[in-house]
Amino acid sequence: MKNNLDLPPGTLVENLKSPEWGMGQVQSCINGKVTINFENVGKKVLNQNLVELKTIEINANR
């Protein structure tokens, strides 16, 4: 599966295959390798073509 999401540093994401990891914040995305710091498992380096990431929108207008 190709997952060509634009993931600039600071983007909040969820790994749909491992939701127990919690919310993650993208640290970097270079050559298809995305480094994400997850709240429950810490820093992970993932292959962007193999992982299913969902971006999380934080609505500041609550």
DSSP file (Angstrom, degrees, kcal/mol; ACC not computed):
  #  RESIDUE AA STRUCTURE BP1 BP2  ACC     N-H-->O    O-->H-N    N-H-->O    O-->H-N    TCO  KAPPA ALPHA  PHI   PSI    X-CA   Y-CA   Z-CA
    1    1 A M              0   0    0      0, 0.0     2,-0.5     0, 0.0    50,-0.1   0.000 360.0 360.0 360.0 127.8    0.0    0.0    0.0
    2    2 A K        -     0   0    0     48,-0.1     2,-0.4     2,-0.0    47,-0.1  -0.744 360.0-176.1 -85.7 128.5    1.4    3.4   -1.0
    3    3 A N        +     0   0    0     -2,-0.5     2,-0.8     2,-0.1    48,-0.1  -0.736   9.7 168.5-126.7  80.1    0.9    5.9    1.8
    4    4 A N        +     0   0    0     -2,-0.4     2,-0.1    45,-0.1    45,-0.1  -0.247  16.9 157.1 -93.5  48.1    2.2    9.2    0.4
    5    5 A L        -     0   0    0     -2,-0.8     2,-0.9    43,-0.2    -2,-0.1  -0.443  49.6-117.7 -68.2 144.0    0.8   11.4    3.2
    6    6 A D        -     0   0    0     -2,-0.1    -1,-0.1     1,-0.1    -2,-0.1  -0.775  39.3-179.7 -81.5 111.6    2.5   14.7    3.6
    7    7 A L        -     0   0    0     -2,-0.9     3,-0.1    22,-0.1    -1,-0.1  -0.683   2.6-179.1-120.7  77.7    3.9   14.4    7.1
    8    8 A P    >   -     0   0    0      0, 0.0     3,-2.0     0, 0.0    18,-0.2  -0.391  47.1 -78.8 -69.8 154.5    5.8   17.5    8.2
    9    9 A P  T 3  S+     0   0    0      0, 0.0    18,-0.2     0, 0.0     3,-0.1  -0.232 119.9  34.2 -52.2 138.2    7.3   17.4   11.7
   10   10 A G  T 3  S+     0   0    0     16,-2.8     2,-0.1     1,-0.4    17,-0.1   0.191  80.9 138.6  99.6 -15.7    4.8   18.1   14.4
   11   11 A T    <   -     0   0    0     -3,-2.0    15,-2.9    15,-0.1     2,-0.4  -0.405  50.2-133.6 -63.0 135.2    1.9   16.3   12.6
   12   12 A L  E     +A   25   0A   0     44,-0.5    44,-3.1    13,-0.2     2,-0.3  -0.795  34.3 171.0 -93.4 133.0   -0.2   14.2   15.0
   13   13 A V  E     -AB  24  55A   0     11,-2.8    11,-3.0    -2,-0.4     2,-0.4  -0.878  28.3-144.5-137.8 165.7   -1.0   10.7   13.7
   14   14 A E  E     -AB  23  54A   0     40,-1.9    40,-2.5    -2,-0.3     2,-0.8  -0.996  21.6-131.1-129.9 137.3   -2.4    7.4   14.8
   15   15 A N  E >   - B   0  53A   0      7,-0.5     3,-1.0    -2,-0.4     6,-0.2  -0.805  16.3-160.2 -87.6 109.9   -1.1    4.0   13.6
   16   16 A L  T 3  S+     0   0    0     36,-3.0    -1,-0.2    -2,-0.8    37,-0.1   0.769  89.9  53.3 -65.5 -25.2   -4.3    2.2   12.5
   17   17 A K  T 3  S+     0   0    0     35,-0.5    -1,-0.3     1,-0.2     3,-0.1   0.700 122.6  28.4 -80.9 -19.3   -2.6   -1.2   12.7
   18   18 A S    X   +     0   0    0     -3,-1.0     3,-2.1     1,-0.1    -3,-0.3  -0.509  65.3 162.1-138.6  67.4   -1.5   -0.5   16.3
   19   19 A P  G >  S+     0   0    0      0, 0.0     3,-1.7     0, 0.0    -1,-0.1   0.743  70.3  73.0 -62.8 -21.4   -4.0    1.8   18.0
   20   20 A E  G 3  S+     0   0    0      1,-0.3     3,-0.1    -3,-0.1    -2,-0.0   0.670  80.9  73.8 -66.7 -14.3   -2.7    0.8   21.4
   21   21 A W  G <  S-     0   0    0     -3,-2.1    19,-2.2    -6,-0.2    20,-0.5   0.732  96.7-148.1 -68.1 -20.7    0.4    2.9   20.6
   22   22 A G    <   -     0   0    0     -3,-1.7    -7,-0.5    -4,-0.2    -1,-0.2  -0.301  40.9 -20.0  82.7-170.8   -1.7    6.0   21.2
   23   23 A M  E     -A   14   0A   0     -9,-0.1    16,-2.4    15,-0.1     2,-0.3  -0.441  66.4-160.1 -71.9 143.5   -1.3    9.3   19.5
   24   24 A G  E     -AC  13  38A   0    -11,-3.0   -11,-2.8    14,-0.2     2,-0.5  -0.914  12.7-142.3-126.3 154.6    2.1   10.0   17.9
   25   25 A Q  E     -AC  12  37A   0     12,-2.0    12,-2.5    -2,-0.3   -13,-0.2  -0.972  26.7-121.2-117.2 125.5    3.9   13.1   16.7
   26   26 A V  E     + C   0  36A   0    -15,-2.9   -16,-2.8    -2,-0.5    10,-0.3  -0.422  27.7 179.1 -65.2 129.9    6.0   13.0   13.6
   27   27 A Q  E     -     0   0A   0      8,-3.7     2,-0.3     1,-0.4     9,-0.2   0.800  66.7 -18.8 -96.4 -41.9    9.6   13.9   14.1
   28   28 A S  E     - C   0  35A   0      7,-1.3     7,-2.5   -20,-0.1    -1,-0.4  -0.982  45.4-155.2-160.5 160.9   10.8   13.5   10.5
   29   29 A C  E     + C   0  34A   0     -2,-0.3     2,-0.4     5,-0.2     5,-0.2  -0.822  28.4 161.6-145.2 100.8    9.9   11.9    7.2
   30   30 A I  E >   - C   0  33A   0      3,-2.4     3,-2.2    -2,-0.3    -2,-0.0  -0.984  65.6 -18.1-130.5 125.7   12.8   11.2    4.9
   31   31 A N  T 3  S-     0   0    0     -2,-0.4    -1,-0.1     1,-0.3     3,-0.1   0.851 127.4 -48.7  50.3  43.5   13.0    8.8    1.9
   32   32 A G  T 3  S+     0   0    0      1,-0.2    16,-3.8    15,-0.1     2,-0.6   0.433 114.8 114.1  81.3  -2.0    9.8    6.9    3.0
   33   33 A K  E <   -CD  30  47A   0     -3,-2.2    -3,-2.4    14,-0.2     2,-0.5  -0.912  47.7-166.2-104.6 122.0   11.0    6.4    6.6
   34   34 A V  E     -CD  29  46A   0     12,-2.9    12,-2.9    -2,-0.6     2,-0.6  -0.928   7.8-154.1-112.6 127.4    8.9    8.3    9.1
   35   35 A T  E     +CD  28  45A   0     -7,-2.5    -8,-3.7    -2,-0.5    -7,-1.3  -0.879  20.4 178.2-100.8 123.9   10.1    8.7   12.7
   36   36 A I  E     -CD  26  44A   0      8,-2.9     8,-2.9    -2,-0.6     2,-0.8  -0.982  26.7-143.5-131.3 136.7    7.2    9.1   15.1
   37   37 A N  E     -CD  25  43A   0    -12,-2.5   -12,-2.0    -2,-0.4     2,-0.3  -0.882  25.5-160.9 -99.9 107.6    7.2    9.6   18.9
   38   38 A F  E  >  -CD  24  42A   0      4,-2.8     4,-1.7    -2,-0.8   -14,-0.2  -0.647  20.9-130.2 -92.3 146.4    4.1    7.7   20.2
   39   39 A E  T  4 S+     0   0    0    -16,-2.4   -17,-0.2    -2,-0.3    -1,-0.1   0.788 103.9  33.0 -66.3 -28.8    2.7    8.4   23.7
   40   40 A N  T  4 S+     0   0    0    -19,-2.2    -1,-0.2   -17,-0.2   -18,-0.1   0.663 131.7  24.6-104.0 -18.1    2.6    4.7   24.8
   41   41 A V  T  4 S-     0   0    0    -20,-0.5    -2,-0.2     1,-0.3     2,-0.1   0.374  94.9-134.6-129.5   2.0    5.6    3.1   23.1
   42   42 A G  E  <  +D   38   0A   0     -4,-1.7    -4,-2.8   -21,-0.2    -1,-0.3  -0.397  59.8   1.7  79.4-154.7    8.0    6.0   22.5
   43   43 A K  E     +D   37   0A   0     -6,-0.3     2,-0.4    -2,-0.1    -6,-0.2  -0.519  62.6 178.4 -80.2 132.2   10.0    6.6   19.2
   44   44 A K  E     -D   36   0A   0     -8,-2.9    -8,-2.9    -2,-0.3     2,-0.6  -0.986  22.1-148.0-131.1 141.3    9.4    4.3   16.2
   45   45 A V  E     -D   35   0A   0     -2,-0.4     2,-0.3   -10,-0.2   -10,-0.2  -0.958  29.6-176.8-107.7 118.8   10.9    4.5   12.7
   46   46 A L  E     -D   34   0A   0    -12,-2.9   -12,-2.9    -2,-0.6     2,-0.7  -0.857  33.3-115.7-121.4 149.0    8.4    3.1   10.3
   47   47 A N  E >>  -D   33   0A   0     -2,-0.3     3,-1.8   -14,-0.2     4,-1.4  -0.750  24.8-147.5 -80.6 117.8    8.3    2.4    6.5
   48   48 A Q  T 34 S+     0   0    0    -16,-3.8     5,-0.2    -2,-0.7   -43,-0.2   0.749  95.0  57.2 -62.6 -23.9    5.7    4.9    5.2
   49   49 A N  T 34 S+     0   0    0    -17,-0.4    -1,-0.3     1,-0.2   -45,-0.1   0.634 112.5  39.7 -81.1 -13.3    4.7    2.4    2.5
   50   50 A L  T <4 S+     0   0    0     -3,-1.8     2,-0.3   -47,-0.1    -2,-0.2   0.607 102.1  77.0-109.3 -16.4    3.9   -0.4    5.0
   51   51 A V     <  -     0   0    0     -4,-1.4     2,-0.7   -48,-0.1   -36,-0.0  -0.675  68.7-138.0 -99.7 150.4    2.2    1.5    7.8
   52   52 A E        -     0   0    0     -2,-0.3   -36,-3.0     2,-0.0   -35,-0.5  -0.885  30.4-179.8-107.9 102.0   -1.4    2.8    7.9
   53   53 A L  E     -B   15   0A   0     -2,-0.7     2,-0.5   -38,-0.2   -38,-0.2  -0.814  15.0-162.4-105.0 141.8   -1.3    6.3    9.4
   54   54 A K  E     -B   14   0A   0    -40,-2.5   -40,-1.9    -2,-0.4     2,-0.2  -0.988  20.9-129.7-119.4 126.7   -4.2    8.5   10.1
   55   55 A T  E     -B   13   0A   0     -2,-0.5     2,-0.6   -42,-0.2   -42,-0.3  -0.509  17.8-140.3 -75.1 145.7   -3.6   12.2   10.7
   56   56 A I        -     0   0    0    -44,-3.1     2,-0.6    -2,-0.2   -44,-0.5  -0.926   8.2-150.6-110.4 122.4   -5.3   13.7   13.8
   57   57 A E        -     0   0    0     -2,-0.6     2,-0.7   -46,-0.1   -46,-0.0  -0.821   5.1-153.3 -94.0 124.6   -6.7   17.1   13.5
   58   58 A I        -     0   0    0     -2,-0.6     2,-0.8   -46,-0.0    -2,-0.0  -0.877  11.3-145.1 -97.6 118.8   -6.8   19.1   16.7
   59   59 A N        -     0   0    0     -2,-0.7     3,-0.2     1,-0.2    -2,-0.0  -0.749  15.3-173.7 -89.1 112.2   -9.6   21.6   16.6
   60   60 A A  S    S+     0   0    0     -2,-0.8     2,-1.1     1,-0.2    -1,-0.2   0.618  72.4  77.6 -78.6 -12.6   -8.5   24.8   18.5
   61   61 A N              0   0    0      1,-0.2    -1,-0.2     0, 0.0    -2,-0.0  -0.465 360.0 360.0 -97.3  62.3  -12.0   26.3   18.1
   62   62 A R              0   0    0     -2,-1.1    -1,-0.2    -3,-0.2    -2,-0.1   0.461 360.0 360.0 -92.4 360.0  -13.7   24.4   20.8
